Amino acid sequence: MDGDKICDSRSTAYKGGKTFEDCKQEAVRNIQLFSKEIQDTGEISWSRILEIANYDELVYKLSLKFLRLQGYDIGNNKTPRVTRSSKTEPQLP
C-alpha cells in the first residue's frame, strides 16, 4: 500500500484547509459565546450556531456536541434550539 494514500486524520484538510484539531479548537472557543447568549436570552437557535460557525458543518456539529456535553439541551428537528437543561446547571469548559 502506498504511504501517500493513507488517511491521516491529523493532516486531512476540512473547510478552509483546517485540520480536525483546528475545527475542535474553534468549536470550543465558540462555546463561550453560545453559553453567554443562552444565559442572556435563554436559548440559541441552530441557525445562529451555524452562522457563528461560519457555515462550517464540522465546527457546527462539534459545537452542538460540546454544548450537549456541557449539560445543555440541544433540542431536535422539531425544536432546533439549544436551551439550559432543566436537569443540571451547565459548566463552561
N, C-alpha and C positions, 0 to 999 in steps of 0.2 A: 504494500500500500504506500502510495506517495505521501510523504510528510506534509506537503502543501495542501492536501485535500482534507486533512483532519480539522474538524470544527473545534476550535478552542474558544470557550465562552468568554475568556478574558480579553480576547482580541477581536471578537465579532463586532462589527460596526452596526449600530442601530441608527435611528433618525439623527441626522446631523453629524454622523461619524462618531457618536458616543459609544462607549463600552457599556456593558450591563452595569458595572460598578458606578459609572458616571450617572446612569439613569437612577440607580438606587439612591445615590447621594442627593440628587436633585429632588427626588420624591421625599426624602427625609427632611430636606430644607423646607419644602412646601408644606409639610405637616404643621409647622409652627404657624404659618399664615392661615391655614384651614382651621386650626384649633382656635385661633383668635376670632376668626369670623363666626365660628359656631358659638363661641361664648357670647359674642356681641348680639347675634341675631337669632340664635337657637338652632340654626341649620345652615347647610350649604348645599347647593344643587350639584348634581353630577356634571351638568354643563359648565358650571363655574369652575369646577375642578379641572375639567378638560381644557378650558380656556387658560387657566393659570399654568397648566402643564404644557402650554404652547402646542396643543393638539398632538402631543406625542403619546401614542397609545400605551407604550410600556411605562412611562412615567405616571400616566393616569391610573393604570391598573395597580402599579406598585403603591401609589398614594392611597387608593382605596384599601388595599391590603394592610398598609401600615396604620391607617385610621381604625380599621377593624381590630387590629392587634392592640391598639391603644384603648380599646373599650367603647368606641363609638358604634352606633347603629348605622350601617352603610346603606340601608334600605334595600330595594329590589326594583324590578322593572315596572312595578305599579306605583312605587313611591321612590323615584330616583333622586334621593337626597340623603345627606348624612346629618344625623342628629346625635345629641347626647344620649347615651344609653340610660335607660331607667334602672338598670341593674347595678352598674358600677360607675364611679366617677373616673373619667379618663385621666391619664398622666402623660405629660409631654415627654418625648424622647430625650 
